[in-house]
Amino acid sequence: MHRLLQLVLFIVIFLALLFCYTQFATLRLDEAYRYLIDISFNTGTGVANIVEKDDLVSLLTTVVMLIGNFVNAFFWYDFVAYFVGGTMNSDFCREFMTTCDRNISNMNLYLLTFAFLVVGILFGVYLEGMTFLIALNYAVGLLTTTGSQTCKNEPLNNVIAGTYMLIGIPLFAFTMSRFIQSLPKERYERVEARPDL
């Protein structure tokens, strides 16, 4: 019941923010969708071609940037917990990683992330009209939340870029955490002669 409540809460917050951006910031629904996901993950691809109308909209954007990562984390926690199953206790990160570790092999995860990167490159080349290297930069920027390239401000492009970030950023973060976990632990033990390390 707790997970379902969090999922419903995410959907309600997401829809309320979409409504605010479409009504008060006068953004189209597709612009509001991409912009909301963009700023909630602090990616930064929407600033160049979606302009905030006034200071109150800028304040709303500031609030979304501050709470966005947490709201998205809870959404993905619920989503994965629902589909992966198993009992989850209050130790959010440990249980999440343990549940996923039981169900996804490293190779499958790396292949899935690489395939998602290729999809982003194809999106950049064919929908955005970018060269291969610029599309690679664009896809990596979306996955890593550095956001160096801007997508076209057109309905299909906004929806695809927003969805790509919504799925790709948590996927990339989980892949990187899995990679870090696979490194030898001896490298990270404290050096006895250096108490500051």
C-alpha positions in Angstrom: 0.0 0.0 0.0 2.9 2.4 0.8 4.5 1.9 -2.6 1.1 2.5 -4.4 0.6 5.7 -2.4 4.1 7.0 -3.4 3.3 6.1 -7.1 0.0 7.9 -6.9 1.7 10.9 -5.2 4.3 11.1 -7.9 1.6 11.0 -10.7 -0.5 13.7 -8.9 2.6 16.0 -8.4 3.7 15.4 -12.0 0.2 16.3 -13.4 -0.1 19.3 -11.1 3.2 20.7 -12.2 2.3 20.0 -15.9 -0.9 21.9 -15.3 1.0 24.8 -13.7 3.4 25.0 -16.6 0.7 24.8 -19.3 -1.6 27.4 -17.5 0.8 29.9 -15.9 3.9 29.6 -18.0 1.9 29.3 -21.2 3.9 26.3 -22.4 2.4 23.7 -24.7 1.8 20.3 -23.1 4.8 18.7 -24.9 7.1 21.7 -23.9 5.9 21.4 -20.3 6.5 17.6 -20.3 10.1 17.9 -21.5 10.9 21.0 -19.4 9.5 19.4 -16.2 11.6 16.3 -16.6 14.6 18.3 -17.8 14.7 20.6 -14.8 13.6 18.0 -12.3 16.7 15.9 -13.2 18.7 19.2 -13.5 19.8 18.3 -17.0 19.6 21.7 -18.5 18.6 21.1 -22.2 15.4 23.1 -22.1 16.7 26.5 -21.1 17.9 27.5 -24.6 14.5 27.1 -26.3 11.9 27.2 -23.6 11.7 30.6 -21.9 10.1 31.1 -18.5 7.4 33.8 -18.6 8.0 35.7 -15.4 9.6 35.5 -11.9 6.8 33.4 -10.5 7.4 30.7 -13.1 11.1 31.0 -12.3 10.3 30.4 -8.6 8.2 27.3 -9.6 11.2 26.1 -11.7 13.5 26.6 -8.7 11.2 24.5 -6.5 11.0 21.7 -9.1 14.8 21.7 -9.4 15.2 21.3 -5.6 12.7 18.5 -5.2 12.8 16.9 -8.6 15.6 14.4 -8.0 13.8 13.1 -4.9 10.4 12.8 -6.5 12.0 11.0 -9.5 13.9 8.7 -7.2 10.7 7.7 -5.3 8.9 7.1 -8.6 11.6 4.7 -9.9 11.9 3.0 -6.5 8.2 2.3 -6.6 8.2 1.3 -10.3 11.1 -1.1 -9.9 9.8 -2.4 -6.6 6.4 -3.1 -8.2 7.7 -4.9 -11.2 10.7 -6.7 -9.6 8.7 -7.7 -6.5 10.0 -8.7 -3.2 9.5 -7.1 0.2 11.0 -3.7 0.7 11.9 -2.3 4.1 12.7 1.2 5.1 16.4 0.9 4.1 15.6 2.3 0.7 19.0 2.2 -1.1 20.2 -1.2 0.2 16.9 -3.0 -0.5 16.6 -1.4 -3.9 20.1 -2.5 -4.9 19.7 -5.9 -3.4 16.4 -6.6 -5.2 17.8 -5.4 -8.5 21.0 -7.3 -8.1 19.1 -10.5 -7.7 17.3 -10.0 -10.9 19.7 -8.3 -13.4 23.1 -9.6 -14.4 25.9 -7.1 -15.0 26.2 -8.0 -18.6 22.5 -7.5 -19.3 22.5 -4.2 -17.5 25.6 -3.0 -19.5 24.0 -4.1 -22.7 20.7 -2.5 -21.9 22.5 0.8 -21.1 24.5 0.6 -24.3 21.4 -0.1 -26.3 19.7 2.9 -24.7 22.7 5.1 -25.6 22.4 3.9 -29.2 18.7 4.8 -29.2 19.6 8.3 -28.0 22.2 8.6 -30.8 19.7 7.5 -33.4 17.2 10.0 -31.9 19.8 12.8 -32.2 20.7 11.9 -35.8 17.3 11.2 -37.3 14.9 13.4 -35.3 17.3 16.3 -34.4 19.4 16.3 -37.6 22.7 16.1 -35.7 25.9 14.6 -36.9 26.9 11.3 -35.3 29.4 12.9 -32.9 27.0 15.7 -31.8 24.3 13.1 -31.3 26.6 11.0 -29.2 27.3 14.1 -27.1 23.6 14.8 -26.9 22.7 11.2 -25.8 25.5 11.1 -23.2 24.5 14.6 -22.0 20.9 13.5 -21.4 22.0 10.2 -19.6 24.6 11.9 -17.4 22.4 15.0 -16.7 25.1 17.4 -18.1 22.8 18.4 -21.0 25.1 20.0 -23.4 22.9 19.9 -26.6 19.4 21.3 -27.0 16.7 19.4 -28.7 14.3 21.0 -31.2 11.3 22.6 -29.6 8.7 20.5 -31.5 6.0 18.2 -30.0 7.5 14.8 -30.9 11.0 15.9 -30.1 9.9 17.2 -26.6 8.0 14.0 -25.8 10.9 11.7 -26.9 13.6 13.7 -25.1 11.5 13.9 -21.9 10.8 10.2 -21.9 14.4 9.4 -22.8 15.5 11.3 -19.7 12.8 9.8 -17.5 14.0 6.3 -18.2 17.6 6.8 -19.2 18.9 8.9 -16.2 17.9 6.3 -13.6 19.1 3.5 -15.8 22.5 5.1 -16.3 22.8 5.9 -12.5 22.0 2.3 -11.6 24.5 1.0 -14.2 27.2 3.3 -12.8 26.5 2.2 -9.2 26.6 -1.4 -10.3 30.0 -0.7 -12.0 31.4 0.9 -8.8 30.1 -2.0 -6.7 32.0 -4.4 -9.0 35.4 -2.7 -8.3 37.7 -4.4 -5.8 37.0 -3.2 -2.3 40.6 -3.1 -1.3 41.1 0.1 -3.3 38.8 2.0 -1.0 39.9 0.9 2.4 41.3 3.7 4.6 45.1 4.0 4.8 46.1 3.5 8.4 48.9 6.1 8.3 46.5 8.7 6.9 43.5 9.3 9.2 42.2 11.9 6.8 41.6 9.3 4.1 
